[in-house]
Amino acid sequence: MMSGSSEGRFTLIQGPEMDTNRAFRDDVRSGLLARSKRMSCRFLYDDRGSKLFEEICTQPEYYPTRVEASILERVAPKIVSTIDAPPHLIELGSGSAEKTRFLIEALIERHGSLVFEPIDISRAALEESAAGLLEQFPGLIVRAIAAEYITGLELLAQEAGSSESPRLVAWLGSSIGNFERRDAVTFLGALRQSLLPADRILLGIDLRKDAAVLNAAYDDAAGTTGRFIKNLLVRINRELGGNFDLECFRYQARYDEEQGAVEMSLICERPCQVMIPELGLDIHFTAGESIHMEDSYKYSATEIEALARDAGFLVQECWEDDRHYFREVLLEPQPEPGS
Ligand code: AVJ
């Protein structure tokens, strides 16, 4: 897979392998047996789902990817200048690393070379994006970690003792928006546990904004987001032998201003019965019943400050676009109170 010039500059560390199939079955079972039916958005990203998500990112209404890319393109040199010693760059859930390029470029520009350590559960995604990056950047070394975020960071922390380099941990794309607010604090707090004082997190986060903009971004005219969300039913049909009739379900995105979250659901249009033989389930849906599929939480400046503080960080610096749609936040870990 690697071309000649990339040889020796790529290693992949395989973390403990998760039983995704088992987790998927458990999630579908408990979600469909719950009084308010729901499914977990982490299972949206099978091969087709990942392709559909990339397609979402190119839809005119879905601004986050483009806006974040434009911020990073503009301020990457400033971001990397906030860290003196040459850091390792870690990325959580790198995907296609499209936006990370700007950080990599700025770091190599400044320090001559860079160790990039992307953490992602998908081995294939890691190999694919590394191949392109290694070709583009001769000064780049990639040490990919195939693991869950926290596990991956722990793996890296075990080795960090031997390395003097501080680490810049990029968590882009407002992926934090999938967490409920309290869970976001818990997760960031857990990330902090695996950081040293000189390390920094660069968090890309989508801001609260006009409801019309958000409703359009999560229900694009081409119907891509609907297909992306419905793909979970397709996956259940394929992997668990289900017989969801896709025509029965209508996609709905709704921004709840008070919650500050876009709620994505599938609404059952007429009564229907769904069998999932692999799970021994026979589920009834009434007309109008909904399956809650995904949340995308948005943040105000004040909410970002509180999130950072509650998770044990200080906001060191922020950068955003002219329309205040999206923000990059540099987080500095704070000493544990009482330590
Ligand atoms: C990957 C969680 C950042 O919430 O904007 C986009 C997922 N779902 N359109 C988002 C998503 C439907 C996306 N995140």
Residues whose N, C-alpha, C, O or C-beta is under 5 A from the ligand:
A	BS01	AVJ	G173 S174 S175 G177 N178 T225 S296
